[in-house]
Amino acid sequence: MESDDQLTTLKEWTLVAKLAHRHKRMLKLTDSVCRLGNLRSLSNHCKSLSGLSAARRGLIQRKMSENGVTVRRSKVLTIDTMNATVKKVEYAVRGPIVQRAWQIEKELKEGAKKPFTEVIKANIGDAHAMGQQPITFFRQVLALCSYPELLNNNNFPEDAKSRARRILQGCGGKSIGAYSASQGIECIRQDVARYIERRDGGVPCDPDNVYLSTGASDGIVTMLKLLVAGEGRSRTGIMISIPQYPLYSAALAELDAVQVNYYLNEEKCWSLDISELQRSLEAARKHCNPRALCIINPGNPTGQVQSRQCIEDVIRFAAKERLFLMADEVYQDNVYADGCQFHSFKKVLFEMGPEYSDTVELASFHSTSKCYMGECGFRGGYMEVINMDPEVKAQLTKLVSVRLCPPVPGQALMDLVVNPPQPGEPSHGTFMKERNAVLSALAEKAKLTEQILNTVPGITCNPVQGAMYSFPASRCQSAPSRRLRRKGRLLTCCTA
Ligand SMILES: Cc1ncc(COP(=O)(O)O)c(C=O)c1O
């Protein structure tokens, strides 16, 4: 028999599936994200689902034969002896609702009769998994890098070949199978620096401040590692936006840092109020030492694009309160709404003059996973650090070197993102056509998502200005909805 919890989850998924069936076009957009009001109850559910086997695991003894004598040993590593901070980690993106979705999908495949025929998983921004096609030029160069014999093949355009030769030239033994420098291949870091300069209207970028990473996640966690210190009331607090992207809460739990929540303003299209930052900071200072402020712009899961004024205000706030800024800008090409524009924190910082540009410490992050690329599986990314203390920077370089290097194919892909085909090159036309097609499809889907969600009784949704998600509010008054809300498990969103 299914538990009450499982039944309510099933009902919610049935609702999603019905909606999906009805609005298939909308939900196929890219992907959707499930939101859960209360992560703690989610984790409790998770624990209860795995509880039985966990308890058993601790007790199970293994038989070992030594010199013919059978000895029984308890496990060295049990749920009670393992790292306690890992147990505190919660990650809804791959949590129990997703597991339930997999289960329902399996049941459907096995012929179970349900009031729907398909489950569209809405838990993660994984564009290719939802059918988005890769950019031809990127895959051509990556194919050439992986199998250089293809450089003799006439089917590949010359610009793809010359790009592949350049990347291979930067690799040890001219192979992407070799380790690279820990900070990333030098010519790729140079390309990233030139890209940042072009993007930011000429603000200089030193390739030495660029660290290639294993997706943006790796860069973010590495920075958090550097920031977290202290004990008790002096333990580092990290300010993160709520609604949040769960990488942050998960990483903070693992590092045993203090998560300091600041709330985005739903009434004002998920904008960021400085008064809320101030409130959150002052409350946190009573029990920890807040040292960094994380901003996601364009926002996941809320889809807002911060105005230039807002970014300036945030930088002023960080300077006044002596906070390290972390700007998660992985959606920098995903801006759809009229009147909205992406402004990088770095550019705004430098436009504010030396009082800020010479002092405010900033790390910004980008990725191959989002924008028009959607190449999540290659795990490409970079971070740029500004005004970092040279001794800390040396520690950062040491820290990244422990893991040798980010995946070289991911580095190669990052290079292509920051250095795509140029006008006049053979691949430029196709590249632009494919890139623009993805971005305009995302823009159309963003609008459609907002419009359709707003037609559902009890659901309201802000305009999706950017990124790949919407975060609707559910005010459904049905009995199951009320019960779920009480349990903190109401599904309140899906999206782009
Ligand atoms: C805001 C934000 N930051 C970071 C990431 C992680 O990106 P990556 O795949 O580059 O690690 C994501 C992924 O969805 C994201 O939405």
The ligand as an ORCA input file, in Angstrom:
! r2SCAN-3c Opt
* xyz 0 1
  C      22.119     29.408    -11.356
  C      22.920     28.212    -11.693
  N      24.211     28.163    -11.346
  C      24.971     27.101    -11.621
  C      24.452     26.019    -12.286
  C      25.331     24.835    -12.546
  O      25.791     24.854    -13.839
  P      26.904     23.850    -14.370
  O      26.193     22.804    -15.153
  O      27.777     24.707    -15.207
  O      27.623     23.312    -13.203
  C      23.113     26.017    -12.671
  C      22.520     24.849    -13.326
  O      21.339     24.741    -13.527
  C      22.330     27.147    -12.375
  O      21.041     27.209    -12.709
*
